[in-house]
Amino acid sequence: MPMPEVLKRVGRYDLLEVIGRGGAAVVYLALQRDLQRHVALKELAPFHLADSSFAERFVDESRLAGAMSHANVVTVHEYFEDGSVPYIAMEYLPHGSLRQYIGRLTTAQIAGVLEGVLAGLAHGEAHGIVHRDLKPENLLVAVDGRVKIADFGVARAYSRAATRAVVTVAGTTIGTPAYMSPEQALGTDLTTATDLYSLGVVAWEMLTGQVPFEETDTPVAVLYRHVHEEIPSVRTVAPDVDEGIARWLEKMLAKRPEDRYQSADTAWMDLEDVVLELLGPRWRREARLPVDAAGPRAGRTLTPAPFAAKAPEPQGNPPGPYTPPPGETPAAIPQTVSGLVAGAASGPAAEAVRPTVAPQKRRPRTNTTMFRLARRHREVDEEEPATQPDTTRRRVAVLAILAAMAAAAVAGVLVGAPGSARLAHHGPSAAQRRAAAAAAAAAAQKARATASANLKLAGIVQSLATSRTRAVTALLNAPTPQRQATDATAGARAYAAAAARARRLTGATPLAAPLAETLTRTAGAYRNWAGAARTGRARNWKSAEKHVRTDERRLQAEVVTLPQVPAGTR
């Protein structure tokens, strides 16, 4: 096998190829000759060498990232200079970034990504660091199918983020507009909630296949909308998303930082409740990201991401603690920093805190507590969780109640029939009891058939959601009107096919006919959208798009009446 060509030699590294390029640096795949290992070597772009602010930020990245050691954070090996050019040697992850997976992840895989990122952010919180540029390109995929946070090139310690400008000398806010929080766009103080907003946008994109405000053309307009407009509910774009996940996402994307979760740890605790309710306690078996064509190996469970209760001792020479300048009191330090200082107090109580895989804070009881106990430390005085009936038992109970009601109705009819006076004295005859039992059995059978048909309707809608999301994503990114018309037509066909499938269940459930009608009407709206694209008139396009959104909102109101499809049956 021929040896790869060496572009240039820097210190003990052979630079083999360019694997990434950004506004401030170039990333190479390099071979470290003494250890014979591949690394990702980041080089400050030559045209930024004379800019002291970029050079300073580059050094900060190495110190901040080098001080962190976590399973969900890319490892930094060393920082060095060669010919006055600074370099950072980092762990090399050959499977690339999360970007390639957007739009094709399962709910379990999305939950695994979010758990890993939140664990990495919690580790950053323990070091007083805010990342400021979370996006799929900065979430790299490891060989075991988990994600790692990379590129702390715009990260700052909280103390610095609160006391120095977060705007470059050119006057542009640091970060990526599509994922930027309102306070970051305005250049105000940054906290943990800043990164949680960006992660919320990433989650929104994983669930829908597109970012919010994607139709907006310019970065400035995107920033304006992040500051002034509410991000629409994820269910308006992807109706199959669970309501619990949608509510969690709304809190992550709140405009005011104080309305969001105040820590990554708390955000994961709430999301974990939803995931356990939705997927069950073994959801991690399907949570690994596929790192090759065959996907993750069967039986390989994603390792729970570690949430540390206490920050480890920093290695190397990280930035020192924040010291207020003369005349400034400690009260001016943001509340998040005060909490970190208080949590770092020394003494026996602090030394007794050990890293765990879950937060130490007690949470209110839910019917998912029994699942969490399998991986969290139990408290000595913790009560045994009350066992909750599962979904199947609840459905059986409902069917039994319906059957009993039907039997009671039949018995009432018999009592009111001619000869009821005799029945009042002697009770129903054997034939009448058999008739009542048969009627009850028929009612129960009909209830089971209706429940089964409703589940089929829910499956039809969930299958439609995937096709619809792909069509809309392609439509909004189509380069030509003809391609827009083609993608809109694909959406119309998906709705029409779903309507035909729903119509076949009309005799089995009363929900089928109105759902089929709404699906048919929405298919027509998509065909009108395709026609508007062919005309090339913006007014026609906007009108058709408005009708599509209206019909899909009406559809959403009907979808919420359908039962959820059990995990693993799609």
N, C-alpha and C positions, 0 to 999 in steps of 0.2 A: 504494500500500500504506500503510495508516494506521500512524502511529508508535505504538509501544507506550506505554502509560501509565507515567509516572514516579511511583513510590511516594514517593520523597523524594530530595533531592540532598545528597550528602556530599562536601565538597571538590570535586574535579574529576570525580566519578563520579555518574551518574544510576542509582539503584537501580530495576530494572525488575520483578523478581519474586523470590519466595523459592524457591530450588531445593534447600535442605537445612536441616535443623534438628536440632541435637543438644542434649545436656545443658548445654553451656557456651557455645554460639555459634549464630548464625543465618547462613546463607550465601545471598547474593543474586546473581542475575545482574545485572551492572551494565555500563553503557557508560562507558568512559573518554573524556570529551569531547575532550580535546586530541589524542589519538591515534586517536580513532574506532575503538576496538576493544572487544570484550566481554571482561570479566574476571569471575572469581568473587570476590566481596568478602565476607570473613568478619567478622562483627560480634560482639563479646563480648555475650552475652545481658544485658539490662539488670539482671536480678535478681542477676547475679554481679559487677556493678561494685563493690559494696562489699566483696567478698570478695578480699582481697589475694592469696590463694593462687591463685585462678583468674586474676586479672589477671596475676600473675607468670608463670604457665604460658602464658598467651596471648602474652606478650612473648617468652618463651623459644621458642615455636613459630616466630615470625617470624625470630628470630635463627638458630635451628638450620636451618630450611628455607632461609632466605636465603643461608646459607653453602654450600649444596649446588647443584651444577649437573651434572645427569645426565639422560640420555635417558629414564630410567625413574623419575624423581622429578618431581613437579609443580613447576613453576617459580613461585617467589614473586617478585612484582614490587616490592612495597614494603610498609612498615608505617607507619601514621600514626594520629593521633588527631584526632577532630573532636568538639568539645563534650565533652571528657574521656572520650569513648567510643573505645576502640582498635579499629582495623580492620587487616586484612591483605588486600592485593590479590594474587590468584593467577591463574595460567593457567586459562582456562575450557575445559573438555573437554565438549562438548555430548552425547557419546554415553553419559554416565552411568557407572555403576560395573559391576564384574564380577558383581554380584548377579544381574542379569537373564540372565546366561549359564549360571549354575549348573545342572547336570543335562543340558545339551545340547552339551557340548564334546567334540570328538574328542581322541584321545590326542595328536596333534600340536599341537593348540591348547592343551591343558593344559600340554604341555612348553614351549610358547612363553610362556605366562603365568608359569610357574615360573622360566624363565630370566630374564625381565625383572625379576621381583620379587627374585630372588637377586642380580642385578647391582645393583639399587638398594640392597639391604641391604649389599652389599659396599662400595658407595660410602659408605653411612652408617658402616660399620665404620671406614673410613679417616678419618672425621671423629670417631670415638669416640662414635657416637650409637646408641642403641637405641630403636626406635619404640614398642614396648609396646602397640600396639593394631591389629595387622594383622588384617584381615577383608575380605571381598569389598566391603563398602561403602567401604573406604578404598583400593581398587585401581580407579583410573579408566581408562577405555578411550579411547585417543587416536584421532585420525582415521585413522592408518595401521594400526590394528588391534593395536597393542601396549598394554601396561598401564603405568601410572605410579602410584607410591606417593604417597598424599596424606595429609593430616591428621597432622602431627607435633605435635598439641596435647598429647599425653601423652608425647612423646619426652623423653629426658634424655641428657645426656652420661654416659658410663660413670662418670666420676669422681663425678658427682652421684648417679647411681643407686646407687652403692656406699656413699655416705656420708650420704645423707639418706633419710628415710622415704619409701616409695613408696605410702603410704596417705594418703588425704585426711583433712581435719579431721573429716569426718563418720564416718570409720572404715571406709570402703568402698575396696577395692582398685581402683586405676585400671585400666581395660581392659574388655573384653567377655568375660563368663564362658565362653561357648561356645568361645572361641579362646584362653583364658588358660593359660599354662604353670603347672606346679605351684609353681615358685619364685616366680612373680609372685602367685599366689593366697595364698602364705604370707607375702608381703612381705619376701622375702630378696633378696640381691644379684642383680642382673640383668646378663646378658652377651649376646653375640651369639646364644647358644643359645636365649635367650628368644624372640626373633623367629622363629628357625627352627622352634620348636615350634608357634607360632601359624600359620606358613606351612604346616607339616605338616597342621594341622587344615583349613586352606583347601584343600590338595591332596586330603585325604580327602573333603572335601565335593564338590569338583569331580568326583571319580571315582565317587562313590556317589549324589550328589544330596541328601545329608543330612549333618548334623554328627554327630560321635560323641556319645553320651549324649543324643540328641535327645528321647528319651522322658521324660527327667527334667524335672519341672515348674518347680522354683524355681531361681534363680541360685545360691543357696547350695549346693543339692544338686549342681548341675553342677560347681561349684568343688571340692566334696568328692570327687567321682568323678575329676576331673582329677588330684587330689593322690594318691588312694589306689587307683585302679583302672587297670589297663592298658587302653589303647584297643584294641579288637579289630582283628585284621588286616582290611585293606580288602577282602580276597578273601572274607571271610565275608558281606559285603553285596553285593559286585560280583565274582562268580567269574571274570569275563572279564579282570580286571586282570592285567597281566603280573607274574610272580613277582619279577622284578628291581625293578619299581616298588614292589611291596609290601614288599620287604626294605629299600629305600631309605627308604620312608615309616616303617617301624618304627624306624629309627635316628633319623629326624627327631622322632619322638614318644616317645623314651625318657624315662622319668620323671626321671632324674638328668641335669642339664645336661652333666656330663662324659662321659656316654655318647652324647650327640648329636654331630653335626658341630660343629666349633669355629669354623667360618667359613662364610659363604655361598659363597665361592669353592670350597672343598672340596666342599660339598654339590652344587654344580652339576657339578663334575668327575665325581663318581660317577654322578649322574643322566644326564649326557651319554653316558656309556658305555652305559647301558641304552637310551636313546632311539636311539642309532645302531644298536645291535644289533636293536632292535625295528622301527624305521621306515626305516633306511638314511640315507645322508648327505644326501639332499635333503628331509628331513622338514620344513624350514622353508617349503617351497612350499605346505604346507597348514596352516601354523601361525597365520596371521593371524586375529584375531577378526573376525567379520562386523559391519560398522558400519552396514549398511543392509539392506533386504529382499533385495537381490540377492546379498549376501555379498561377500567379498573378490574383487577382480578376478582372473581366471585369470592365472597367471604372475607374480603379485606375491609375491615371497618375503619373509618376515619378516626384517628386518635383525637380525643377531646382536647381542645385548645386550652393551654394553661392560663388561668387568671390568677396572677400573683397577688397575695394580700399585702406584700411589702416589697419595695424595690430592692433588688440586689445591690451590693456595693459596686460603684462604678469602677471600670477598668480603664487604664491609660490616664489621659489628661483631659477629662471632659470639662466643659465650662464650669467655673466656680459658682457658688451660690450668689444670688442677687444681693447686692449691698446698696441700700438707698443712698443717693448723693446727699451731701451736706444740706440740711434744712428740710429734707423729706422724711416723713415719719413712716414707720412700718405700716400704719393704717392705710397708706396709699397703695399697698400691694393688693392685687385683685384677690377676691375671696378664694379662688381656686388655689393660689399660691399659699395663702394662710392655711388652708386645709392640708396641703402637702407638708408644710413646716410642722403643723401640729401632729400629723401622722408619723413624722420621722423622729419623734421624741425617743430618747434612749431610756433604758431602764429595764427591769425584769419583765414588765408587761409587754414592752415592745419586742424584747428578745423571744418571748413566748409565741409570737405570731409566726406561723410557718406558711410557706406558699401552699395553696390548695388549688384544686381544679374548679373551684366555685367560690362565689362571694361569701363572706362570713355573715353578712347582714341577714337576720331572720325575715322571711317574707310571709305575708298572709297565706293561709291555707287555700290550696286549690286542689282540684282532682288530679293535677299532674304532679303533686308533691311526691307521691309514691314512686314515680319514675325517677325523680331527681335524687332520691335517697340512695339509689344504686351507685351514684358517682360522687356524692357530696358527703362531707363529714357530718354525722348526726350530732345534735346537741344532747347532753346527758338527760335533760328534763323534757325532751321533745316527745310529744304524744304520738301514738300510732295513728297514721292517717286513716280516715274513714274510707272504706272501699266504696267506689262509685260504680253504678251499673254501666256496662259498656253499651255501645251503640246498638249492637244486635239485640241485647236483652230489652233495651228500651223499645225497639221496633216490635218485638214479640209482645211486649206488654200492651202497646197501643193496639195491635191486632186483636189481642184477647179482649180488650175493652170494647172494640168495635163489634166483635162477635157477640159479646154479652148484651150490648145494646140492641143488636138485631134480634136476638132471641127474645129479649123483653118486649120488643115491638110486636113480634109475631104472637107472643102469648097474650098481649093486650088485644090484638085483633080477634083471637080465638075466644077470649072471655066475652067480648062484646057481640059475638055472633049469635044467631038463634040457638036456643038450647043452653044459653049461658047460665040460666037459673039452675038447671040441673048440674052444670059444672061447678057452680058455687058450692053445691052440697057434696058432690061426689068427686070433684077434680076432673082434669082432662082425661080422655080415654087414651089407650095405648097408641091408637092411630094418630091422635092429635099430638101426643108427645113426640112421636117419630117425625111428624110434619114440622113441628117446632125445631127439633134437632137438625133436620135437613135444611131448614131455612137458615138457621144459625151457621151451619157449616158452609152454605153457599155464600152467606154474607162475609164470612171470614176469608173464603177463597177469593171473593171479589176484592176484598181489601188488600190481600196479598198481591193480587194481579195489578191493582192500581199502584201499590208501592213499588213493585218491580218496574212498571211502565214509567213512573216518575224518575226512578234511577236511570233508566235508559235515556230519558229526556235530558237529565243532567249530564250524562256521558256524551250525548250529541252536542250539547252546548260547549262542553270542555274541549271536544275535538275541534269544534268550529273556532274556538278562541285562538288556537295555535295557527291555523291557516289565516285567520283574519289579521292577527298581529304581523305575520310575515308580509301579507299583501299590503297592509297600511304602511309598514316600515319601508318597503320597497317603493310604494307610491310616493311617499313624502320625500324620498331621496332620488327619485327618477330624474335623469338628466334631460329628457325630452318629453314633449306633450304626448307623443305616440306611446312612449314607454309608460307614462302615467295612465293613459287610457287602458293599456294592457293590464297593468297592475290593478286598476279599479275593476276591470272585468273579472279578474281572478277572484277578487273579493266578492263580487256579485255571484259568481258560480259557487263559492264556498257557502254563502248564505242560502242560495237556492237548494243546494244539495242537503243542507241541514234541515230546511223547511220540508223537503220531500220525506226525509226520514222521520221527522216529528209527525207529519200528517198520517203516516202509517200506524201511529199509536193513538189515533183519535178515539177509537172505540174502547181503549183500555183505560184512559185517564182523561178527566175533564180539562187538564192543563195543556193537553197536546194541541187542540184546535187553536186557541188564542196565541200560543207560542208559534205555531206554524204560520199563522197569519202575520205576526210581527216579523218573523224571519223573511217571509216573502216580500213584505213591504220594504224591509231593509235591503234586500237584494235589488229591488227596483231603484232604491236610492243610490246604490253603488253603480248601477247601470247609467243612471243620470249623471253621476260623477264622471264616469268614463266619457259620456258624450260631451260634458263640459270641458274635459281635458282636450278632446279633439278640436273643439272650436278655438281654443287658445285664448279665451276671454276670461280675464281675472274675475269679473263680476259673476259670471256663470259658475266659475270654479268655487268661489266663496259661498254662493247660494247652495250649490249641490253639497258642498262639505257640511254646511249647517244642517241640511236635511238629514244627512247621514248621522251626524252627532245626535240629533233629536231622536231618530229612530233607534239608535243604539242605547240611548238613555231609557227609552221606553222598554226596550228588550231587557235592560239590566233590572228594571223593576219587576219583570216577570221571572227572571232567572233566580232572584233571591228567594222565591217561593219554592224552588226545587230543592230536594235533599242533596247533601254532599256525597260525591262518589267516594267510597272507601278507598284508602291508599292501597295501591298495588292492583286495582281492578281496571285501570284505564287502558 
